[in-house]
Amino acid sequence: MLTVYLLRHGETAYNADGNRYCGLTDLDLTDRGIEQAKQIAVLLQGASIDAVYASPLRRAYRTAALATGGQFEVKTDQRLMELDFGSWEGKTRQEFVAENPALWEAWDASPEKARAGGTGNTALEIVKRVDTFFSDMLIKHANANIMVVAHNTVNRLYLAYKLGMPLRNYRQIIQENSAVSRFELDEQETLNLHQLNAH
């Protein structure tokens, strides 16, 4: 059994500015994001963490480092990176839907096969990538507790997939900045969600 504390990174300038889609844009945390990350250390006080992993994007890596108070080596893994949002990068949903409503409608209806922003990732590509990461973690850290810091869309797509939800419903799972979700993966890779979006 693997226990995972799954986090979304702290606030970035794009989050603060109308929730612009950040994707692979490598932004750092705002001052508020730094404080949010530090609060995770308080929230998880007493939790037994054996290893820490993060997306290599600065906002996730720095959140992981701050959340653990520098007590762990933060290992990065490319499979935890946010998806490529294509032409939506740096724009709010209102902005890019106005530019090309058909692109959003295709993604909204079938994200598993539509490409985000026309040229980005499909949801299926993301869940397959993230699923291989957690399968590896289950082998590497059997009967251990790990912290994983990733991104809003990646986290929600993975949880939706493992809980048997249609991927188009991923936005019904809330992942706020620096919130913690806790789940277990058993030997059959069944996910049991114990906590969602805790502060």
Phi, psi and omega in degrees: 000128178251129175256129184238128168262105186260123182242151163264145180299166176289176185297140172245173178299325178293321177299318183288336184259068175072021178058056176292144181288121188265316177053237183272358175297126191266075180273153174268178178282150168283174175301320177295320178298322178297315179295321178300316181296320179295328180292335178298322179302323178290315182299322184263013178302128181094344176286140180269108181252129182260335181201154182231131179233149179211155165301146178288350177295139191305321184296327179278314181299315182292322176301315180297317181296317180289322183293335181256005178061026180072014183274350182234150165285125178270116179268132180263151178217124183301333183292346180267359181296151176296160178286157175283120182268007177057231184289353180274349182304132175080003182243155172280161179300319179303319181293310186282335175292321178297325181289319185206083183301328183296324179298315180292319181299321179295315179294316183299322182280319186215070182295341180294336180239340178281149178265126179302130180062019176086325184234000183275205182279158165268159177296326181294320176301319182292311184295325177295317180297311183291325179297322178293325177300309183290329174298317177295320180296323180298324177283315185288327185235046178302134179060034179233172178243127179233152172257135179231123180248117183225223194226164187303304185288319178302311181298315184291320178297317180296314180297316178301315180299312184288336178269003175078019179276150169301137183299333180294346180266010186301330182289352175282350174265124184267131175227095180277165180302129178063017174279154184246131170243144182235129177219165175242142171246125178269182186298336177269007181066027172281132181263129173244118184270119182261332185207140182227126170061043181277147177242000000 
